[in-house]
Amino acid sequence: PFGPAAGALRARGGDGRVDLDWDLPAGAPAGTTHDLWRATSATGPWTRIASGLTGTTHADIAAPPTAPDPQNGQRYWYAVEPFSPDGWPGRWSNRADARPCSPDPPQPPSNLSVTFTACGSSITVTYTASPTPFLQGYRVRVHHGDSTADPIAASSQPAGTFTAFSGLIPFATYTVSVSALSWCNVESVPAGLTWPTLTFNSRAAINRG
């Protein structure tokens, strides 16, 4: 014999947690329970994180250092497995995914530098990645003059620490700013305040922080 088929599962990410709820199997008898499984890939491997659940909700909450998952920024997949009152397993639910994230800004990148061509019309920006794990990426902006307002060029970097811009005016002065971006779309530092910036012209580059 087999237990009941699982109902629909839903997952919502929070700060260091994922909240889950699911529907009872159609026609499930009293005493039906559920085991909850988690993975960092839609295809597994799967880890059982709770068993014998009698309700239809569960909060998966990180408790470091012994239970660091779920970690902010990491994507997780979940499934519930129903069991009949006499212990027979049923078919797993759908795989529901969520990505917890913090409302706090991530740590900024560091060691910003710019190299440019001999004519000064093209630059390459490099920087050391933020120590904050599981970021969405970085935002690199180029501004006219010694300002971080109204960028003339911008680039979103998914994971790397490199970007390039071309078409700049030789001998003009520009400012480059870089920020880390979390999966909550929170940048490491507000624009125009204390971003690492570097001001340069076609012949010289001065590290501004």
TORFIMAR-883475 format. One line per 3 residues: number of its first residue (from 1); their letters; for each residue z, x, y of N, C-alpha, C. Coordinates in nm, 4 decimals, padded with zeros to 6 digits. Layout:
NUM) A) Z X Y Z X Y Z X Y ~ ...
//
This chain:
1) PFG) 00.0000 00.0829 -00.1211 00.0000 00.0000 00.0000 00.0000 00.0860 00.1256 ~ -00.0389 00.0222 00.2335 -00.0430 00.0909 00.3622 00.0369 00.0114 00.4634 ~ 00.0907 00.0845 00.5643 00.1593 00.0185 00.6734 00.0591 -00.0416 00.7708
4) PAA) 00.1079 -00.1037 00.8781 00.0192 -00.1678 00.9753 -00.0567 -00.0647 01.0577 ~ -00.1746 -00.1028 01.1071 -00.2500 -00.0171 01.1976 -00.1823 -00.0153 01.3345 ~ -00.1835 00.1000 01.3997 -00.1160 00.1140 01.5285 -00.1862 00.0346 01.6376
7) GAL) -00.1073 -00.0074 01.7378 -00.1625 -00.0711 01.8565 -00.2078 00.0335 01.9571 ~ -00.2517 -00.0121 02.0730 -00.3051 00.0778 02.1757 -00.1930 00.1597 02.2385 ~ -00.2208 00.2880 02.2599 -00.1265 00.3821 02.3201 -00.1733 00.4198 02.4594
10) RAR) -00.0780 00.4320 02.5537 -00.1080 00.4740 02.6905 -00.0136 00.5886 02.7297 ~ -00.0622 00.6827 02.8130 00.0164 00.7988 02.8547 -00.0020 00.8217 03.0042 ~ 00.1084 00.8543 03.0732 00.1060 00.8818 03.2171 00.1875 01.0069 03.2455
13) GGD) 00.1264 01.1029 03.3140 00.1942 01.2280 03.3454 00.2838 01.2157 03.4668 ~ 00.3973 01.2841 03.4638 00.4890 01.2949 03.5764 00.5269 01.4403 03.5967 ~ 00.6372 01.4642 03.6630 00.6836 01.5998 03.6883 00.7626 01.6492 03.5681
16) GRV) 00.6987 01.7345 03.4860 00.7634 01.7868 03.3667 00.7848 01.6826 03.2585 ~ 00.7064 01.5774 03.2595 00.7239 01.4703 03.1612 00.5947 01.3926 03.1437 ~ 00.5863 01.3238 03.0316 00.4798 01.2273 03.0060 00.5455 01.1011 02.9550
19) DLD) 00.5189 00.9888 03.0192 00.5730 00.8593 02.9782 00.4684 00.7860 02.8956 ~ 00.5115 00.7343 02.7818 00.4201 00.6702 02.6873 00.4675 00.5291 02.6561 ~ 00.3719 00.4420 02.6358 00.4030 00.3086 02.5834 00.2884 00.2634 02.4948
22) WDL) 00.3173 00.1763 02.4023 00.2157 00.1317 02.3075 00.2413 -00.0123 02.2663 ~ 00.1374 -00.0748 02.2135 00.1468 -00.2124 02.1649 00.1922 -00.2125 02.0194 ~ 00.2675 -00.3135 01.9829 00.3027 -00.3299 01.8418 00.1776 -00.3630 01.7614
25) PAG) 00.1697 -00.3178 01.6382 00.0554 -00.3559 01.5539 00.0472 -00.5070 01.5399 ~ -00.0754 -00.5570 01.5330 -00.0947 -00.7010 01.5156 -00.0287 -00.7471 01.3857 ~ 00.0558 -00.8481 01.3976 00.1215 -00.9025 01.2788 00.2264 -00.8116 01.2182
28) APA) 00.2729 -00.7119 01.2936 00.3711 -00.6181 01.2386 00.5022 -00.6897 01.2083 ~ 00.5597 -00.6687 01.0909 00.6860 -00.7323 01.0574 00.8025 -00.6683 01.1325 ~ 00.9126 -00.7391 01.1421 01.0340 -00.6827 01.2018 01.0737 -00.5579 01.1239
31) GTT) 01.1202 -00.4569 01.1957 01.1574 -00.3320 01.1303 01.0489 -00.2273 01.1283 ~ 00.9310 -00.2584 01.1864 00.8256 -00.1583 01.1985 00.8711 -00.0478 01.2928 ~ 00.8505 00.0770 01.2563 00.8875 00.1909 01.3406 00.7640 00.2765 01.3671
34) HDL) 00.7823 00.3737 01.4563 00.6713 00.4616 01.4923 00.7181 00.6066 01.4991 ~ 00.6295 00.6967 01.4575 00.6438 00.8393 01.4847 00.5459 00.8748 01.5947 ~ 00.5851 00.9703 01.6793 00.5026 01.0104 01.7921 00.4591 01.1551 01.7739
37) WRA) 00.3287 01.1785 01.7940 00.2693 01.3105 01.7740 00.2093 01.3603 01.9043 ~ 00.2092 01.4942 01.9210 00.1559 01.5578 02.0429 00.0718 01.6786 02.0054 ~ -00.0319 01.7058 02.0884 -00.1172 01.8233 02.0695 -00.1693 01.8687 02.2045
40) TSA) -00.2188 01.9911 02.2110 -00.2833 02.0418 02.3325 -00.4355 02.0406 02.3187 ~ -00.4847 01.9742 02.2171 -00.6276 01.9543 02.1957 -00.6459 01.8161 02.1338 ~ -00.7569 01.7515 02.1626 -00.7811 01.6187 02.1073 -00.7917 01.6205 01.9551
43) TGP) -00.8209 01.7367 01.8991 -00.8363 01.7478 01.7540 -00.7179 01.8164 01.6864 ~ -00.6088 01.8423 01.7614 -00.4913 01.9048 01.7035 -00.4955 02.0564 01.7144 ~ -00.4002 02.1245 01.6499 -00.3019 02.0724 01.5549 -00.1949 01.9861 01.6223
46) WTR) -00.1387 01.8953 01.5427 -00.0450 01.7965 01.5925 00.0984 01.8319 01.5540 ~ 00.1906 01.8031 01.6470 00.3337 01.8248 01.6244 00.4070 01.6930 01.6400 ~ 00.4874 01.6561 01.5410 00.5691 01.5348 01.5526 00.6837 01.5610 01.6494
49) IAS) 00.6942 01.4806 01.7548 00.7986 01.5017 01.8546 00.9050 01.3935 01.8522 ~ 00.8815 01.2860 01.7801 00.9822 01.1805 01.7668 00.9494 01.1002 01.6413 ~ 01.0509 01.0469 01.5763 01.0285 00.9684 01.4544 01.1248 00.8517 01.4499
52) GLT) 01.0855 00.7481 01.3764 01.1716 00.6314 01.3585 01.1943 00.5509 01.4845 ~ 01.0991 00.5555 01.5792 01.1161 00.4822 01.7052 01.1046 00.3322 01.6799 ~ 01.2025 00.2601 01.7269 01.2033 00.1149 01.7044 01.1468 00.0371 01.8234
55) GTT) 01.1362 00.1009 01.9383 01.0803 00.0349 02.0555 00.9336 00.0673 02.0721 ~ 00.8822 00.0423 02.1922 00.7402 00.0682 02.2207 00.7240 00.1576 02.3436 ~ 00.8261 00.2340 02.3787 00.8170 00.3295 02.4890 00.8882 00.4587 02.4495
58) HAD) 00.8443 00.5679 02.5121 00.9098 00.6964 02.4903 00.8762 00.7875 02.6061 ~ 00.9737 00.8678 02.6501 00.9519 00.9670 02.7548 00.9570 01.1057 02.6915 ~ 00.8466 01.1775 02.6990 00.8393 01.3155 02.6504 00.8755 01.4054 02.7681
61) IAA) 00.9965 01.4612 02.7658 01.0510 01.5349 02.8800 01.0786 01.6784 02.8397 ~ 01.0337 01.7720 02.9236 01.0575 01.9132 02.8970 01.2062 01.9443 02.9123 ~ 01.2562 02.0336 02.8262 01.3949 02.0783 02.8319 01.3984 02.2280 02.8035
64) PPT) 01.3447 02.3089 02.8982 01.3426 02.4537 02.8749 01.4852 02.5101 02.8717 ~ 01.5064 02.6255 02.8061 01.4032 02.7096 02.7451 01.3703 02.6717 02.6009 ~ 01.4504 02.5862 02.5385 01.4281 02.5581 02.3964 01.3121 02.4628 02.3736
67) APD) 01.2831 02.3753 02.4691 01.1728 02.2792 02.4560 01.0943 02.2776 02.5867 ~ 01.0079 02.3780 02.6093 00.9391 02.3889 02.7386 00.8302 02.2855 02.7607 ~ 00.7775 02.2263 02.6543 00.6716 02.1265 02.6704 00.7317 01.9880 02.6935
70) PQN) 00.6608 01.9059 02.7729 00.5307 01.9288 02.8363 00.5420 02.0103 02.9650 ~ 00.4516 02.1058 02.9812 00.4497 02.1919 03.0982 00.3549 02.1351 03.2038 ~ 00.3985 02.1441 03.3283 00.3147 02.0961 03.4380 00.1809 02.1679 03.4388
73) GQR) 00.0732 02.0913 03.4517 -00.0616 02.1451 03.4572 -00.1332 02.1499 03.3239 ~ -00.0588 02.1503 03.2142 -00.1196 02.1534 03.0804 -00.1588 02.0113 03.0385 ~ -00.2737 01.9970 02.9787 -00.3183 01.8664 02.9296 -00.2685 01.8456 02.7869
76) YWY) -00.2168 01.7261 02.7592 -00.1634 01.6933 02.6272 -00.2284 01.5652 02.5743 ~ -00.2411 01.5598 02.4416 -00.2875 01.4406 02.3728 -00.1739 01.3863 02.2857 ~ -00.1665 01.2547 02.2766 -00.0608 01.1887 02.2008 -00.1205 01.0839 02.1070
79) AVE) -00.0473 01.0560 02.0006 -00.0827 00.9477 01.9086 00.0457 00.8942 01.8473 ~ 00.0480 00.7658 01.8141 00.1609 00.7082 01.7429 00.1160 00.6682 01.6022 ~ 00.2078 00.6847 01.5100 00.1835 00.6505 01.3702 00.2850 00.5436 01.3296
82) PFS) 00.2402 00.4238 01.2921 00.3338 00.3172 01.2560 00.3772 00.3275 01.1096 ~ 00.4965 00.2762 01.0842 00.5486 00.2702 00.9479 00.6026 00.1299 00.9213 ~ 00.5713 00.0787 00.8040 00.6236 -00.0525 00.7637 00.7743 -00.0405 00.7394
85) PDG) 00.8469 -00.1526 00.7329 00.9918 -00.1464 00.7092 01.0300 -00.0731 00.5806 ~ 00.9410 -00.0726 00.4807 00.9738 -00.0010 00.3573 00.9160 00.1402 00.3544 ~ 00.8691 00.1899 00.4733 00.8344 00.3306 00.4850 00.6898 00.3675 00.4623
88) WPG) 00.6001 00.2688 00.4487 00.4597 00.3022 00.4271 00.3912 00.3315 00.5615 ~ 00.3183 00.4457 00.5708 00.2516 00.4799 00.6973 00.1255 00.3982 00.7177 ~ 00.0968 00.3700 00.8446 -00.0265 00.2996 00.8802 -00.1229 00.3910 00.9520
91) RWS) -00.2329 00.3348 01.0010 -00.3356 00.4127 01.0699 -00.2873 00.4523 01.2095 ~ -00.3176 00.5753 01.2469 -00.2768 00.6246 01.3782 -00.3433 00.5445 01.4909 ~ -00.2794 00.5539 01.6064 -00.3337 00.4897 01.7264 -00.4499 00.5709 01.7820
94) NRA) -00.5058 00.5225 01.8917 -00.5975 00.6024 01.9734 -00.5253 00.7272 02.0238 ~ -00.6008 00.8284 02.0640 -00.5436 00.9481 02.1250 -00.5415 00.9287 02.2762 ~ -00.4224 00.9259 02.3332 -00.4063 00.9103 02.4783 -00.3682 01.0451 02.5378
97) DAR) -00.4302 01.0822 02.6479 -00.4006 01.2120 02.7078 -00.3428 01.1967 02.8472 ~ -00.2672 01.2982 02.8881 -00.2061 01.3007 03.0212 -00.1807 01.4455 03.0588 ~ -00.1712 01.4705 03.1883 -00.1442 01.6042 03.2386 -00.0283 01.5954 03.3377
100) PCS) 00.0923 01.6368 03.2986 00.2032 01.6349 03.3947 00.1787 01.7360 03.5061 ~ 00.2303 01.7083 03.6251 00.2172 01.8039 03.7339 00.3306 01.7841 03.8331 ~ 00.3604 01.8896 03.9055 00.4700 01.8879 04.0012 00.4186 01.8513 04.1397
103) PDP) 00.4979 01.7755 04.2178 00.4590 01.7487 04.3567 00.4797 01.8692 04.4475 ~ 00.5481 01.9735 04.3971 00.5721 02.0929 04.4776 00.4472 02.1804 04.4802 ~ 00.4245 02.2522 04.5903 00.3071 02.3408 04.5961 00.3215 02.4571 04.4994
106) PQP) 00.2107 02.5015 04.4396 00.2164 02.6192 04.3533 00.2369 02.7447 04.4364 ~ 00.2650 02.8556 04.3685 00.2755 02.9831 04.4384 00.1367 03.0299 04.4806 ~ 00.1258 03.0923 04.5965 -00.0066 03.1316 04.6462 -00.0609 03.2537 04.5744
109) PSN) -00.1927 03.2736 04.5821 -00.2506 03.3994 04.5339 -00.2095 03.5127 04.6269 ~ -00.2405 03.6341 04.5873 -00.2016 03.7512 04.6665 -00.3143 03.8535 04.6657 ~ -00.2915 03.9617 04.7391 -00.3853 04.0753 04.7434 -00.5274 04.0330 04.7802
112) LSV) -00.5371 03.9497 04.8807 -00.6681 03.9053 04.9286 -00.7434 04.0229 04.9899 ~ -00.8711 04.0360 04.9536 -00.9550 04.1400 05.0133 -01.0968 04.0884 05.0262 ~ -01.1717 04.1503 05.1163 -01.3105 04.1128 05.1424 -01.3949 04.2392 05.1441
115) TFT) -01.5075 04.2360 05.0765 -01.6078 04.3413 05.0885 -01.7350 04.2781 05.1433 ~ -01.8134 04.3542 05.2160 -01.9304 04.2977 05.2815 -02.0473 04.3929 05.2722 ~ -02.1660 04.3393 05.2905 -02.2875 04.4202 05.2859 -02.2987 04.5051 05.4120
118) ACG) -02.3921 04.5964 05.4093 -02.4093 04.6862 05.5237 -02.4423 04.6105 05.6510 ~ -02.5167 04.5024 05.6393 -02.5522 04.4269 05.7594 -02.4462 04.3241 05.7954 ~ -02.3491 04.3041 05.7070 -02.2383 04.2146 05.7384 -02.2684 04.0677 05.7247
121) SSI) -02.3821 04.0299 05.6659 -02.4163 03.8881 05.6562 -02.3699 03.8249 05.5260 ~ -02.3197 03.9054 05.4344 -02.2752 03.8536 05.3055 -02.1428 03.9192 05.2684 ~ -02.0495 03.8404 05.2156 -01.9192 03.8940 05.1774 -01.8828 03.8485 05.0367
124) TVT) -01.7964 03.9270 04.9750 -01.7357 03.8910 04.8469 -01.5849 03.8889 04.8658 ~ -01.5206 03.7817 04.8208 -01.3760 03.7645 04.8349 -01.3113 03.7814 04.6986 ~ -01.2094 03.8636 04.6916 -01.1335 03.8784 04.5677 -00.9852 03.8611 04.5987
127) YTA) -00.9080 03.8256 04.4973 -00.7644 03.8039 04.5149 -00.6989 03.8016 04.3777 ~ -00.5691 03.8241 04.3772 -00.4908 03.8181 04.2540 -00.4447 03.6749 04.2317 ~ -00.4596 03.6270 04.1095 -00.4280 03.4874 04.0791 -00.2817 03.4546 04.1050
130) SPT) -00.2557 03.3299 04.1353 -00.1187 03.2803 04.1504 -00.0444 03.2928 04.0175 ~ 00.0860 03.3239 04.0218 00.1629 03.3268 03.8969 00.1936 03.1887 03.8399 ~ 00.1637 03.0826 03.9161 00.1859 02.9480 03.8649 00.0848 02.9176 03.7541
133) PFL) 00.1292 02.8760 03.6348 00.0341 02.8526 03.5250 -00.0385 02.7193 03.5376 ~ -00.1492 02.7072 03.4638 -00.2237 02.5817 03.4471 -00.2669 02.5207 03.5809 ~ -00.3257 02.6025 03.6669 -00.3734 02.5516 03.7942 -00.5101 02.4854 03.7788
136) QGY) -00.5402 02.3953 03.8728 -00.6753 02.3384 03.8779 -00.7756 02.4426 03.9268 ~ -00.7320 02.5307 04.0177 -00.8194 02.6335 04.0684 -00.7736 02.6832 04.2041 ~ -00.8692 02.7304 04.2838 -00.8408 02.7885 04.4152 -00.9406 02.7350 04.5168
139) RVR) -00.8977 02.7332 04.6431 -00.9858 02.6971 04.7529 -00.9986 02.8166 04.8463 ~ -01.1193 02.8625 04.8610 -01.1488 02.9751 04.9480 -01.2280 02.9218 05.0668 ~ -01.1835 02.9537 05.1886 -01.2492 02.9042 05.3089 -01.2805 03.0202 05.4026
142) VHH) -01.3930 03.0078 05.4724 -01.4315 03.1040 05.5756 -01.4335 03.0299 05.7085 ~ -01.3692 03.0887 05.8107 -01.3560 03.0256 05.9414 -01.4127 03.1179 06.0490 ~ -01.4624 03.0578 06.1580 -01.5048 03.1343 06.2743 -01.3828 03.1885 06.3464
145) GDS) -01.3908 03.3133 06.3881 -01.2850 03.3712 06.4695 -01.1543 03.3873 06.3949 ~ -01.0466 03.4016 06.4727 -00.9132 03.4212 06.4158 -00.8434 03.2862 06.4073 ~ -00.8964 03.1995 06.3230 -00.8457 03.0630 06.3141 -00.8614 03.0129 06.1717
148) TAD) -00.7784 02.9164 06.1321 -00.7941 02.8535 06.0011 -00.8328 02.7064 06.0163 ~ -00.8858 02.6700 06.1329 -00.9303 02.5329 06.1546 -01.0805 02.5232 06.1321 ~ -01.1251 02.4093 06.0833 -01.2680 02.3766 06.0706 -01.3477 02.4870 06.0028
151) PIA) -01.3288 02.5043 05.8716 -01.4032 02.6098 05.8023 -01.5536 02.5870 05.8081 ~ -01.6278 02.6969 05.8199 -01.7735 02.6863 05.8194 -01.8294 02.6964 05.6786 ~ -01.7474 02.7432 05.5852 -01.7895 02.7532 05.4456 -01.6655 02.7414 05.3577
154) ASS) -01.6810 02.6813 05.2432 -01.5683 02.6647 05.1521 -01.6199 02.6695 05.0094 ~ -01.5332 02.7128 04.9194 -01.5705 02.7222 04.7789 -01.4498 02.6877 04.6940 ~ -01.4685 02.6029 04.5951 -01.3627 02.5719 04.4992 -01.3866 02.6531 04.3731
157) QPA) -01.2908 02.7347 04.3375 -01.3017 02.8209 04.2210 -01.2212 02.7600 04.1073 ~ -01.2815 02.7284 03.9942 -01.2078 02.6582 03.8889 -01.0959 02.7402 03.8275 ~ -01.1162 02.8682 03.8089 -01.0120 02.9464 03.7444 -01.0180 03.0938 03.7803
160) GTF) -01.1267 03.1379 03.8380 -01.1449 03.2798 03.8598 -01.0800 03.3307 03.9856 ~ -01.0991 03.4585 04.0134 -01.0437 03.5200 04.1327 -01.1543 03.5895 04.2119 ~ -01.2666 03.5235 04.2238 -01.3817 03.5830 04.2909 -01.4661 03.4720 04.3522
163) TAF) -01.5201 03.4978 04.4685 -01.6192 03.4073 04.5249 -01.7062 03.4884 04.6200 ~ -01.8207 03.4360 04.6584 -01.9120 03.5087 04.7475 -01.9694 03.4114 04.8493 ~ -01.9920 03.4593 04.9713 -02.0531 03.3795 05.0763 -02.1660 03.4609 05.1382
166) SGL) -02.2696 03.3919 05.1835 -02.3807 03.4590 05.2501 -02.4200 03.3791 05.3740 ~ -02.5066 03.4372 05.4559 -02.5545 03.3697 05.5751 -02.4628 03.3832 05.6949 ~ -02.3659 03.4768 05.6893 -02.2783 03.4985 05.8034 -02.3511 03.5789 05.9105
169) IPF) -02.3032 03.5695 06.0340 -02.3680 03.6357 06.1469 -02.3126 03.7774 06.1615 ~ -02.3963 03.8795 06.1580 -02.3464 04.0168 06.1750 -02.2737 04.0350 06.3076 ~ -02.1661 04.1140 06.3022 -02.0830 04.1495 06.4174 -01.9976 04.0332 06.4672
172) ATY) -02.0087 03.9161 06.4096 -01.9169 03.8075 06.4440 -01.7862 03.8270 06.3679 ~ -01.6812 03.7631 06.4168 -01.5501 03.7725 06.3521 -01.5220 03.6449 06.2748 ~ -01.4725 03.6598 06.1535 -01.4401 03.5469 06.0671 -01.3007 03.5667 06.0074
175) TVS) -01.2431 03.4578 05.9652 -01.1153 03.4613 05.8945 -01.1335 03.3933 05.7595 ~ -01.0817 03.4567 05.6545 -01.0871 03.4018 05.5195 -00.9476 03.3561 05.4789 ~ -00.9379 03.2384 05.4196 -00.8096 03.1903 05.3681 -00.8277 03.1448 05.2238
178) VSA) -00.7237 03.1624 05.1445 -00.7265 03.1269 05.0023 -00.5988 03.0522 04.9687 ~ -00.6114 02.9458 04.8906 -00.4932 02.8737 04.8432 -00.5106 02.8371 04.6967 ~ -00.3993 02.8279 04.6265 -00.3993 02.7784 04.4887 -00.3883 02.6261 04.4917
181) LSW) -00.4488 02.5608 04.3929 -00.4540 02.4146 04.3893 -00.4016 02.3645 04.2560 ~ -00.2988 02.2786 04.2618 -00.2423 02.2222 04.1389 -00.3220 02.1006 04.0947 ~ -00.2903 02.0490 03.9764 -00.3578 01.9296 03.9266 -00.3123 01.8032 03.9977
184) CNV) -00.2068 01.8129 04.0803 -00.1689 01.7017 04.1684 -00.2421 01.7118 04.3021 ~ -00.3404 01.8070 04.3102 -00.4153 01.8333 04.4328 -00.3249 01.8781 04.5471 ~ -00.2190 01.9518 04.5133 -00.1301 02.0112 04.6128 -00.1696 02.1579 04.6281
187) ESV) -00.1951 02.2004 04.7524 -00.2322 02.3387 04.7771 -00.1075 02.4247 04.7951 ~ -00.1244 02.5547 04.7716 -00.0097 02.6441 04.7702 00.0612 02.6526 04.9042 ~ -00.0150 02.6440 05.0168 00.0455 02.6505 05.1497 -00.0372 02.5609 05.2420
190) PAG) 00.0254 02.4901 05.3361 -00.0528 02.4056 05.4275 -00.1543 02.4856 05.5067 ~ -00.2686 02.4251 05.5356 -00.3761 02.4928 05.6086 -00.3291 02.5376 05.7462 ~ -00.3637 02.6600 05.7827 -00.3398 02.7092 05.9172 -00.1999 02.7608 05.9419
193) LTW) -00.1132 02.7648 05.8378 00.0221 02.8140 05.8599 00.0370 02.9556 05.8067 ~ 00.0671 02.9700 05.6784 00.0949 03.1048 05.6272 00.0066 03.1406 05.5084 ~ -00.1143 03.0868 05.5052 -00.2076 03.1304 05.4023 -00.2321 03.2805 05.4158
196) PTL) -00.2554 03.3487 05.3030 -00.3053 03.4855 05.3165 -00.4402 03.4812 05.3891 ~ -00.4548 03.5579 05.4958 -00.5813 03.5568 05.5696 -00.6289 03.6992 05.5902 ~ -00.7553 03.7115 05.6072 -00.8140 03.8424 05.6352 -00.9242 03.8230 05.7372
199) TFN) -00.9121 03.8899 05.8519 -01.0113 03.8789 05.9574 -01.1027 04.0006 05.9523 ~ -01.2322 03.9801 05.9659 -01.3265 04.0899 05.9494 -01.4477 04.0696 06.0388 ~ -01.5185 04.1793 06.0661 -01.6523 04.1702 06.1264 -01.7468 04.2513 06.0391
202) SRA) -01.8656 04.2808 06.0886 -01.9653 04.3435 06.0025 -01.9334 04.4893 05.9694 ~ -01.8418 04.5515 06.0438 -01.8160 04.6938 06.0218 -01.6724 04.7246 05.9821 ~ -01.5825 04.6306 05.9935 -01.4426 04.6611 05.9634 -01.3728 04.5381 05.9059
205) AIN) -01.2723 04.5644 05.8275 -01.1912 04.4561 05.7726 -01.0446 04.4931 05.7911 ~ -00.9666 04.3994 05.8458 -00.8255 04.4247 05.8734 -00.7430 04.3242 05.7953 ~ -00.6557 04.3700 05.7093 -00.5727 04.2795 05.6276 -00.4676 04.2149 05.7161
208) RG) -00.4716 04.0825 05.7234 -00.3767 04.0088 05.8082 -00.2618 03.9516 05.7264 ~ -00.2495 03.9750 05.5998 -00.1393 03.9225 05.5198 -00.1868 03.8748 05.3888
//
